[in-house]
């Protein structure tokens, strides 16, 4: 079977550029992580650090200078929406999990994806403290530190390993209580998705709104690892639209994804979660 990556012009080169840039960005993150750095709130409850800004600036220069015709969407850059006229777009979160970074917890990642026609075609998620480098390119599978990864074979919710907010699963409003599961979370949603892709955890569920830059790299990495990524209603996620907010995420292997979807697809989320 031909490698699908070869069917998209220059995708292998774009993927190599992406991997190189994210690895270099990890070096910057490590230097800040192990030193004192400035931090402030962009708005109440939304922290940012000088590391976020430095990594964002580096990735912007590294990627847009090499690919001047590609669009750019980042959490830490002003969105002028010129990206909507571009065939390919970089979707960037320079530090996903800034709160963890501030607390010196190794639960943050650098997350970068390349998207076209609303879908990611390459992505990388790097935890530079634990030295986990997850990446994928369309049609070529997913890898962690160069080794192929697959989502787990867990088929049932009882006994599964779930990444999500423990309070979500304990909420009294559920029609049927969730079964006994191992539930933890990580501040970085990209990291949660990568851990699911690698089969280290079985599933990830969030019913709060996320942005393109949070999800896109994890989306292709999970799917290339054999998993499924949708909203809580089962809709595929679409990227690089005028509105960059996504309502919810389920990421899991196919059997477990079906089990989670059956429990949450009926829910109507409040507008504030989008």
Secondary structure by P-SEA (a helix, b strand, c coil): cccccccccaaaaaaaaaaaaaaaaaaaaaaaaabbbbbbbccccccccaaaaaaaaaaaaaaaaacccbbbbbcccccccccccccbbbbbccccaaaaaaaccccccbbbbbbcccccccbbbbccccccccccccccccccccbbbbccccccccccccccccccccccccccccccccccccccaaaaaaaaaacccccccccbbbcccccaaaaaaaaaaccccccccbbbbbcccccccccccccccaaaaaaaaaaccccccccccc
